[in-house]
Amino acid sequence: MIDSKTKIIGVIGKPIGHSMSPAMHNAAFSRLGLNYVYLGFEVTDLQRAIDGMRALGISGFNVTIPHKIDILKYLDKIDTTAKRISAVNTVVNDNGILTGYNTDCAGAVDALASKVKLKGRKIAVIGAGGAARAIAFGVAEKGAHILIINRTLAKGEKLVSDVNGFFPDSSKCGTIKELEDVDIIVNTTPIGMNPNIHATPVGKEFLRKNHIIMDIVYNPIETQFLRDAKSLGCMTISGIEMFVGQGAKSFELFTENKAPKEVMRNAVLNLL
Ligand SMILES: NC(=O)c1ccc[n+]([C@@H]2O[C@H](COP(=O)([O-])OP(=O)(O)OC[C@H]3O[C@@H](n4cnc5c(N)ncnc54)[C@H](OP(=O)(O)O)[C@@H]3O)[C@@H](O)[C@H]2O)c1
């Protein structure tokens, strides 16, 4: 029951109406009998939204496009991983002190690491945006070698330089033609996302049977990229795994309870 003691958690972004985070987190609160509610807030003026969050004592919130970078300047503390990545997707309000975290990183790394050992593996990351940054830093920390393939070379080079600044010689830029030599390919671009469900970031001719393929697009659950990979016999990892993984890590930061991941996954699958 929602009452005067209910703790409020939210997600801020623009647009926000499509977000699956409210359903995912509310299902988890309900399963554990926690007196929390999770809402979506469409935010244009970030500074005023943060002031409002502080004034109302909102317990925590997720941050999505387009605020994941700008939010950093409004926070009191930023954890080491989020600072390296320069993006925050989770904020915890501890008695007025706002601390920023990046759970996209651990969500993606756990999704990969649950299927394959990352140390020493060659991983191609397609894209160099916010999600690519989280994944590149995460897998570099696990000892992987990274090939960044991005449409805008300068942005790819910046990511390589940033990652190599912390994990020397872990990363380089490359092209699709170099996929022959990698073990794992992760799509972090929106290519293939609903409604463009037949688009793929990597033509089937560049894939081979022993590639492990992860797509972080989760709508549709099975993208064209994953379908092509499956048809060749590749091991595949759906974007749902990262989405539920990041949500579970955020949930644990918000509530200090172990996240009921299956409940969260089912809530998302029901929406899809
Ligand atoms: N599963 C999850 O939990 C999860 C978490 C976060 C994000 N996501 C999804 O991941 C995707 C990316 O999110 P983001 O925050 O990283 O976005 P972002 O910061 O805008 O980065 C997008 C990246 O994709 C590239 N790109 C976009 N359209 C392209 C196209 N038509 N052809 C080639 N490259 C293209 C961009 O290249 P340029 O640099 O050339 O512009 C950029 O590198 C979104 O679909 C988002 O929903 C999923």
The ligand as an SDF file (V2000), in Angstrom:
LIG
                    3D

 48 52  0  0  0  0  0  0  0  0999 V2000
   20.2400   -3.2240  -22.7150 N   0  0  0  0  0  0  0  0  0  0  0  0
   20.4780   -2.1740  -21.9450 C   0  0  0  0  0  0  0  0  0  0  0  0
   20.4300   -2.2480  -20.7170 O   0  0  0  0  0  0  0  0  0  0  0  0
   20.8570   -0.8570  -22.5720 C   0  0  0  0  0  0  0  0  0  0  0  0
   21.4980    0.1030  -21.7760 C   0  0  0  0  0  0  0  0  0  0  0  0
   21.8620    1.3160  -22.3800 C   0  0  0  0  0  0  0  0  0  0  0  0
   21.5600    1.5390  -23.7150 C   0  0  0  0  0  0  0  0  0  0  0  0
   20.9100    0.5800  -24.4240 N   0  0  0  0  0  0  0  0  0  0  0  0
   20.6130    0.7960  -25.8560 C   0  0  0  0  0  0  0  0  0  0  0  0
   21.8390    0.9950  -26.5180 O   0  0  0  0  0  0  0  0  0  0  0  0
   21.6880    1.8890  -27.6030 C   0  0  0  0  0  0  0  0  0  0  0  0
   22.7450    2.9870  -27.5200 C   0  0  0  0  0  0  0  0  0  0  0  0
   22.5640    3.7520  -26.3690 O   0  0  0  0  0  0  0  0  0  0  0  0
   23.6170    4.9050  -25.9860 P   0  0  0  0  0  0  0  0  0  0  0  0
   23.1260    5.5240  -24.7500 O   0  0  0  0  0  0  0  0  0  0  0  0
   25.0050    4.3830  -26.0310 O   0  0  0  0  0  0  0  0  0  0  0  0
   23.4140    5.9110  -27.2250 O   0  0  0  0  0  0  0  0  0  0  0  0
   24.4300    7.0420  -27.7640 P   0  0  0  0  0  0  0  0  0  0  0  0
   25.2730    7.5590  -26.6570 O   0  0  0  0  0  0  0  0  0  0  0  0
   23.5820    7.9690  -28.5610 O   0  0  0  0  0  0  0  0  0  0  0  0
   25.4260    6.2520  -28.7860 O   0  0  0  0  0  0  0  0  0  0  0  0
   24.9490    5.6690  -29.9510 C   0  0  0  0  0  0  0  0  0  0  0  0
   26.1120    5.0690  -30.7300 C   0  0  0  0  0  0  0  0  0  0  0  0
   25.5510    4.3760  -31.8650 O   0  0  0  0  0  0  0  0  0  0  0  0
   26.1100    4.8960  -33.0710 C   0  0  0  0  0  0  0  0  0  0  0  0
   25.0470    4.9370  -34.0770 N   0  0  0  0  0  0  0  0  0  0  0  0
   23.8000    5.4290  -33.9300 C   0  0  0  0  0  0  0  0  0  0  0  0
   23.0910    5.2820  -35.0680 N   0  0  0  0  0  0  0  0  0  0  0  0
   23.9410    4.6890  -35.9610 C   0  0  0  0  0  0  0  0  0  0  0  0
   23.8040    4.2810  -37.3140 C   0  0  0  0  0  0  0  0  0  0  0  0
   22.6500    4.4410  -37.9700 N   0  0  0  0  0  0  0  0  0  0  0  0
   24.8730    3.7060  -37.9150 N   0  0  0  0  0  0  0  0  0  0  0  0
   26.0400    3.5330  -37.2580 C   0  0  0  0  0  0  0  0  0  0  0  0
   26.2180    3.9040  -35.9680 N   0  0  0  0  0  0  0  0  0  0  0  0
   25.1820    4.4720  -35.3290 C   0  0  0  0  0  0  0  0  0  0  0  0
   26.6030    6.2690  -32.7460 C   0  0  0  0  0  0  0  0  0  0  0  0
   27.6610    6.5580  -33.6410 O   0  0  0  0  0  0  0  0  0  0  0  0
   28.2370    8.0450  -33.8540 P   0  0  0  0  0  0  0  0  0  0  0  0
   29.2590    8.2200  -32.7710 O   0  0  0  0  0  0  0  0  0  0  0  0
   28.7950    8.0060  -35.2180 O   0  0  0  0  0  0  0  0  0  0  0  0
   27.0630    8.9820  -33.6960 O   0  0  0  0  0  0  0  0  0  0  0  0
   27.0790    6.1010  -31.3010 C   0  0  0  0  0  0  0  0  0  0  0  0
   28.3720    5.5770  -31.2520 O   0  0  0  0  0  0  0  0  0  0  0  0
   20.2470    2.3710  -27.5380 C   0  0  0  0  0  0  0  0  0  0  0  0
   19.4850    1.6090  -28.4470 O   0  0  0  0  0  0  0  0  0  0  0  0
   19.8350    2.0670  -26.1190 C   0  0  0  0  0  0  0  0  0  0  0  0
   18.4330    1.8250  -26.0020 O   0  0  0  0  0  0  0  0  0  0  0  0
   20.5730   -0.6270  -23.8940 C   0  0  0  0  0  0  0  0  0  0  0  0
  1  2  1  0
  2  3  2  0
  2  4  1  0
  4  5  1  0
  4 48  2  0
  5  6  2  0
  6  7  1  0
  7  8  2  0
  8  9  1  0
  8 48  1  0
  9 10  1  0
  9 46  1  0
 10 11  1  0
 11 12  1  0
 11 44  1  0
 12 13  1  0
 13 14  1  0
 14 15  2  0
 14 16  1  0
 14 17  1  0
 17 18  1  0
 18 19  2  0
 18 20  1  0
 18 21  1  0
 21 22  1  0
 22 23  1  0
 23 24  1  0
 23 42  1  0
 24 25  1  0
 25 26  1  0
 25 36  1  0
 26 27  1  0
 26 35  1  0
 27 28  2  0
 28 29  1  0
 29 30  1  0
 29 35  2  0
 30 31  1  0
 30 32  2  0
 32 33  1  0
 33 34  2  0
 34 35  1  0
 36 37  1  0
 36 42  1  0
 37 38  1  0
 38 39  2  0
 38 40  1  0
 38 41  1  0
 42 43  1  0
 44 45  1  0
 44 46  1  0
 46 47  1  0
M  CHG  2   8   1  16  -1
M  END
$$$$
